[in-house]
Amino acid sequence: MKRRRPVAAAPSWALAVLIPFFSSCVKVEPPRPPLVETVAVLMFDNESNDLNAPEVLQEYVYRALLRSPYRPVDIKVVNDKLISVGILDGGQLAAVDPVKLGKDLGVHALVFGNVETYGYTNIGYFTSRKVTVELQMVSVDNGQVIWEGSGTGADRNVTLDPAEAKRNLAAGLAQQVIDKATKSVLDPESRQAVAHALSSLPGFKFNGFEGAKEKPNIRVDQNPHGTTKTFRRQKN
C-alpha cells in the first residue's frame, strides 16, 4: 500500500494575502433607506374579541416608529381627524380614499393595521397568550401598497402532568385578573408582535418604544424579507 504524502500547510504570508482578497469578494448590502418620511398610523381594524386591542397596538406601532427614521404624526391628532369625519374604528377605513386622507393629514404614507389575534387560551394542559398584528403602508401619492408585514407575540405552555395542569390553570386565571387590573393585558406579547411586524420595514430597526416603560427580552431578528401576507383591507 502506498502511503500518501502529507499536504504541506500554506505559508502564513499566503494566508495574509488571500484572506483580505476573499473578504473583499463578499458583497455586503447596505441598509435599505426608509420608503417615505412622514407617516400617519391610523386606527386599527379588529378581528379579536378584545375591544381595547386596536388602541393598544396602534399606540405601540406609533411609539416604535418614533425611534426610527420615519416621522409619525401624533396619533391623537390622527384619531381626532378621523373622528371629525365620522370614522370611529379601523373597520370603517376601507371606505376612505387614502390619497385624500393622507393629503389632509399632510403625510407621505398611511399605516393601516389589523388585529388578527389577541387573547388567552387556558385549559390547564395547554395555556397560550397570543397576539398577531398585520400592518400595511400605503402611499399617499397613488394609494398603492408599498409595504406590508405581520408579526406574532406568543407565550405557550404544554404539559401532560395533571398537577402541573391544575397549577397552570390557576396561575393563568390569576394573571388575567392582574393584567386587567393593571391595564396591561397581553402587554409583552403585544410589544413582541409589533416589533416583529415592523422588522421587515425598509429603514426600520427596532429600538424600543418611545415614551413607554421598557420591558426586557424583546428580541427581534432583522429579516430583510420579513413575514408578509395579503392584508384584508380592501376598498369597496
MARKOL-707661 format. One record per residue (C-alpha): x, y, z. Coordinates in nm, 4 decimals. Example, Ala and Ser with C-alpha at 12.3 -4.5 7.8 and 13.67 -1.06 7.14 Angstrom:
BEGIN
+----------+----------+----------+
:        x :        y :        z :
+----------+----------+----------+
:   1.2300 :  -0.4500 :   0.7800 :
:   1.3670 :  -0.1060 :   0.7140 :
+----------+----------+----------+
***
This chain:
BEGIN
+----------+----------+----------+
:        x :        y :        z :
+----------+----------+----------+
:   0.0000 :   0.0000 :   0.0000 :
:   0.1378 :   0.3389 :  -0.0954 :
:   0.1490 :   0.5955 :   0.1780 :
:   0.0013 :   0.9324 :   0.0970 :
:   0.2353 :   1.2188 :   0.1133 :
:   0.1333 :   1.4817 :   0.3661 :
:  -0.0059 :   1.8041 :   0.2224 :
:   0.2082 :   2.0983 :   0.3096 :
:   0.0342 :   2.3775 :   0.5004 :
:   0.0039 :   2.7116 :   0.3267 :
:   0.2678 :   2.9597 :   0.4399 :
:   0.1499 :   3.2403 :   0.6647 :
:   0.2337 :   3.5054 :   0.4062 :
:  -0.0070 :   3.3398 :   0.1599 :
:  -0.2916 :   3.3428 :   0.4129 :
:  -0.2244 :   3.7089 :   0.4837 :
:  -0.2690 :   3.7845 :   0.1129 :
:  -0.5650 :   3.5557 :   0.0374 :
:  -0.7897 :   3.6328 :   0.3363 :
:  -0.8321 :   4.0055 :   0.2524 :
:  -0.8806 :   3.9098 :  -0.1140 :
:  -1.1655 :   3.6690 :  -0.0447 :
:  -1.3154 :   3.9039 :   0.2147 :
:  -1.3351 :   4.1794 :  -0.0468 :
:  -1.5335 :   3.9443 :  -0.2725 :
:  -1.8160 :   3.9165 :  -0.0173 :
:  -2.0818 :   4.1696 :  -0.1097 :
:  -2.2352 :   4.3431 :   0.1905 :
:  -2.5711 :   4.5004 :   0.1129 :
:  -2.6191 :   4.8490 :   0.2616 :
:  -2.9250 :   4.9146 :   0.4804 :
:  -3.2338 :   4.9955 :   0.2773 :
:  -3.3474 :   5.3587 :   0.3154 :
:  -3.6909 :   5.4454 :   0.4514 :
:  -3.9716 :   5.4252 :   0.1973 :
:  -4.1081 :   5.7683 :   0.2947 :
:  -4.0532 :   6.0317 :   0.5619 :
:  -4.3819 :   6.1295 :   0.7260 :
:  -4.6497 :   5.8721 :   0.8130 :
:  -4.9823 :   5.8566 :   0.9938 :
:  -5.0653 :   5.5449 :   1.1961 :
:  -5.4415 :   5.5058 :   1.1583 :
:  -5.6959 :   5.3328 :   1.3828 :
:  -5.6669 :   4.9543 :   1.3615 :
:  -5.9297 :   4.7096 :   1.2423 :
:  -6.0098 :   4.4323 :   1.4900 :
:  -6.0812 :   4.0615 :   1.4387 :
:  -6.0290 :   3.9756 :   1.8045 :
:  -6.2779 :   3.9805 :   2.0913 :
:  -6.0866 :   4.2436 :   2.2881 :
:  -6.2228 :   4.5928 :   2.2319 :
:  -5.9040 :   4.7583 :   2.3597 :
:  -5.6660 :   4.5669 :   2.1329 :
:  -5.6732 :   4.8113 :   1.8358 :
:  -5.5886 :   5.1083 :   2.0560 :
:  -5.3039 :   4.9223 :   2.2314 :
:  -5.1396 :   4.8038 :   1.9108 :
:  -5.1863 :   5.1325 :   1.7255 :
:  -5.0028 :   5.3101 :   2.0060 :
:  -4.7158 :   5.0593 :   2.0122 :
:  -4.6656 :   5.0898 :   1.6353 :
:  -4.6617 :   5.4680 :   1.6719 :
:  -4.4136 :   5.4575 :   1.9619 :
:  -4.1846 :   5.2152 :   1.7779 :
:  -4.1766 :   5.4395 :   1.4703 :
:  -4.0838 :   5.7416 :   1.6845 :
:  -3.7429 :   5.5771 :   1.7332 :
:  -3.6845 :   5.5313 :   1.3623 :
:  -3.6084 :   5.7450 :   1.0552 :
:  -3.9838 :   5.7677 :   0.9953 :
:  -4.1718 :   6.0682 :   1.1342 :
:  -4.5172 :   5.9637 :   1.2550 :
:  -4.7849 :   6.2229 :   1.3204 :
:  -4.9135 :   6.2239 :   1.6793 :
:  -5.1834 :   5.9546 :   1.6961 :
:  -5.4127 :   6.1846 :   1.8939 :
:  -5.4083 :   6.4288 :   1.6036 :
:  -5.4722 :   6.1401 :   1.3610 :
:  -5.7568 :   5.9916 :   1.5655 :
:  -5.9199 :   6.3308 :   1.6226 :
:  -5.9125 :   6.3935 :   1.2477 :
:  -6.0718 :   6.0536 :   1.1785 :
:  -6.3408 :   6.1083 :   1.4408 :
:  -6.4188 :   6.4512 :   1.2927 :
:  -6.5126 :   6.2855 :   0.9621 :
:  -6.7158 :   6.0085 :   1.1265 :
:  -6.4505 :   5.7331 :   1.1450 :
:  -6.4735 :   5.5683 :   1.4878 :
:  -6.2835 :   5.2454 :   1.4269 :
:  -6.0402 :   5.0959 :   1.1769 :
:  -6.3042 :   4.8803 :   1.0162 :
:  -6.4542 :   5.1902 :   0.8530 :
:  -6.1310 :   5.2900 :   0.6774 :
:  -6.1971 :   5.0635 :   0.3769 :
:  -6.4427 :   5.3255 :   0.2518 :
:  -6.1934 :   5.6124 :   0.2834 :
:  -5.9820 :   5.7453 :  -0.0039 :
:  -5.6220 :   5.7071 :   0.1239 :
:  -5.4903 :   5.9759 :  -0.1122 :
:  -5.7315 :   6.2399 :   0.0159 :
:  -5.6907 :   6.1352 :   0.3805 :
:  -5.3118 :   6.1390 :   0.3544 :
:  -5.3105 :   6.4838 :   0.1993 :
:  -5.5481 :   6.6116 :   0.4681 :
:  -5.3060 :   6.4784 :   0.7314 :
:  -5.0027 :   6.6173 :   0.5460 :
:  -4.8103 :   6.2891 :   0.5283 :
:  -4.6373 :   6.0795 :   0.2625 :
:  -4.7923 :   5.7463 :   0.3650 :
:  -5.0603 :   5.5891 :   0.5823 :
:  -5.0115 :   5.2877 :   0.8098 :
:  -5.3157 :   5.0616 :   0.8325 :
:  -5.3377 :   4.7893 :   1.0965 :
:  -5.5462 :   4.4840 :   1.1688 :
:  -5.5572 :   4.2875 :   1.4956 :
:  -5.5854 :   3.9274 :   1.3822 :
:  -5.5430 :   3.7599 :   1.7235 :
:  -5.5465 :   3.8992 :   2.0754 :
:  -5.6362 :   3.6625 :   2.3544 :
:  -5.5793 :   3.3818 :   2.6026 :
:  -5.6296 :   3.0074 :   2.5899 :
:  -5.6154 :   2.8312 :   2.9256 :
:  -5.7277 :   2.4732 :   2.9752 :
:  -5.4531 :   2.3797 :   3.2200 :
:  -5.2812 :   2.1244 :   2.9998 :
:  -5.2369 :   2.3907 :   2.7334 :
:  -5.2016 :   2.7623 :   2.8001 :
:  -5.1419 :   3.0267 :   2.5387 :
:  -5.1164 :   3.4053 :   2.5270 :
:  -5.1068 :   3.5240 :   2.1672 :
:  -5.1147 :   3.8496 :   1.9729 :
:  -5.0940 :   3.8739 :   1.5934 :
:  -5.0993 :   4.2067 :   1.4109 :
:  -5.0975 :   4.2849 :   1.0388 :
:  -4.9615 :   4.6147 :   0.9062 :
:  -4.9757 :   4.7829 :   0.5685 :
:  -4.8191 :   5.1063 :   0.4408 :
:  -4.9996 :   5.2899 :   0.1601 :
:  -4.8510 :   5.5706 :  -0.0475 :
:  -5.0436 :   5.8959 :  -0.0476 :
:  -4.9197 :   5.9718 :  -0.3997 :
:  -5.1207 :   5.6956 :  -0.5670 :
:  -5.2994 :   5.4944 :  -0.2977 :
:  -5.0860 :   5.1865 :  -0.3681 :
:  -4.9489 :   4.9469 :  -0.1060 :
:  -4.5723 :   4.9956 :  -0.0704 :
:  -4.5096 :   4.7567 :   0.2215 :
:  -4.6940 :   4.5042 :   0.4346 :
:  -4.5931 :   4.2729 :   0.7154 :
:  -4.7271 :   4.0765 :   1.0080 :
:  -4.5933 :   3.9716 :   1.3454 :
:  -4.6885 :   3.7473 :   1.6356 :
:  -4.6028 :   3.7549 :   2.0023 :
:  -4.6895 :   3.4400 :   2.1941 :
:  -4.6235 :   3.2509 :   2.5155 :
:  -4.7326 :   2.8862 :   2.5214 :
:  -4.7059 :   2.6051 :   2.7724 :
:  -4.7982 :   2.2379 :   2.7261 :
:  -4.7957 :   1.9713 :   2.9954 :
:  -4.9232 :   1.6160 :   3.0468 :
:  -4.8899 :   1.6282 :   3.4238 :
:  -5.2329 :   1.6726 :   3.5951 :
:  -5.0831 :   1.8507 :   3.8950 :
:  -4.8945 :   2.0978 :   3.6787 :
:  -5.2025 :   2.1478 :   3.4604 :
:  -5.4010 :   2.2444 :   3.7689 :
:  -5.1320 :   2.4938 :   3.8713 :
:  -5.1197 :   2.6373 :   3.5181 :
:  -5.4948 :   2.6867 :   3.5150 :
:  -5.4920 :   2.8747 :   3.8470 :
:  -5.1856 :   3.0809 :   3.7551 :
:  -5.3301 :   3.1735 :   3.4156 :
:  -5.6591 :   3.2909 :   3.5642 :
:  -5.4745 :   3.4937 :   3.8277 :
:  -5.2548 :   3.6544 :   3.5616 :
:  -5.5578 :   3.7579 :   3.3594 :
:  -5.7017 :   3.9328 :   3.6643 :
:  -5.3697 :   4.1122 :   3.7246 :
:  -5.3416 :   4.2125 :   3.3592 :
:  -5.6874 :   4.3665 :   3.3581 :
:  -5.6340 :   4.5428 :   3.6908 :
:  -5.3050 :   4.6963 :   3.5737 :
:  -5.4382 :   4.7647 :   3.2212 :
:  -5.1543 :   4.5619 :   3.0691 :
:  -5.3480 :   4.2820 :   2.9011 :
:  -5.1090 :   4.0782 :   2.6842 :
:  -4.8562 :   4.3605 :   2.7032 :
:  -4.5350 :   4.1582 :   2.6400 :
:  -4.6990 :   3.9728 :   2.3522 :
:  -4.8278 :   4.2996 :   2.2019 :
:  -4.4807 :   4.4526 :   2.2058 :
:  -4.3285 :   4.1416 :   2.0525 :
:  -4.5902 :   4.1268 :   1.7772 :
:  -4.5369 :   4.4913 :   1.6808 :
:  -4.1578 :   4.4609 :   1.6830 :
:  -4.1743 :   4.1543 :   1.4583 :
:  -4.4287 :   4.3080 :   1.2222 :
:  -4.2121 :   4.6175 :   1.1697 :
:  -3.8860 :   4.4235 :   1.1311 :
:  -3.9205 :   4.3994 :   0.7508 :
:  -3.9988 :   4.7706 :   0.7031 :
:  -3.7162 :   4.9299 :   0.4984 :
:  -3.5074 :   5.1695 :   0.7062 :
:  -3.6536 :   5.0444 :   1.0341 :
:  -3.4504 :   4.8940 :   1.3162 :
:  -3.6247 :   4.8169 :   1.6416 :
:  -3.5004 :   5.0461 :   1.9215 :
:  -3.7789 :   5.0132 :   2.1730 :
:  -4.0986 :   5.2099 :   2.2245 :
:  -4.0637 :   5.5843 :   2.2766 :
:  -4.2280 :   5.7021 :   2.5981 :
:  -4.3283 :   5.3520 :   2.7115 :
:  -4.1822 :   5.1722 :   3.0114 :
:  -3.9137 :   4.9435 :   2.8719 :
:  -3.9615 :   4.5697 :   2.9039 :
:  -3.6702 :   4.3229 :   2.8813 :
:  -3.6285 :   4.0255 :   2.6481 :
:  -3.7828 :   4.1729 :   2.3349 :
:  -3.5611 :   4.0185 :   2.0694 :
:  -3.6208 :   4.0819 :   1.7032 :
:  -3.4406 :   3.9027 :   1.4218 :
:  -3.3949 :   4.1530 :   1.1429 :
:  -3.5163 :   3.9782 :   0.8294 :
:  -3.4740 :   4.1705 :   0.5035 :
:  -3.7665 :   3.9813 :   0.3522 :
:  -3.9862 :   3.9707 :   0.6621 :
:  -4.3105 :   3.7874 :   0.7151 :
:  -4.5684 :   3.9218 :   0.4769 :
:  -4.9197 :   3.8248 :   0.3872 :
:  -5.2104 :   3.9670 :   0.1953 :
:  -5.3834 :   4.2324 :   0.4022 :
:  -5.7575 :   4.2028 :   0.4153 :
:  -5.8387 :   4.5774 :   0.3909 :
:  -5.9976 :   4.6394 :   0.0544 :
:  -6.1761 :   4.9388 :  -0.0774 :
:  -6.5276 :   4.8629 :  -0.1913 :
+----------+----------+----------+
***
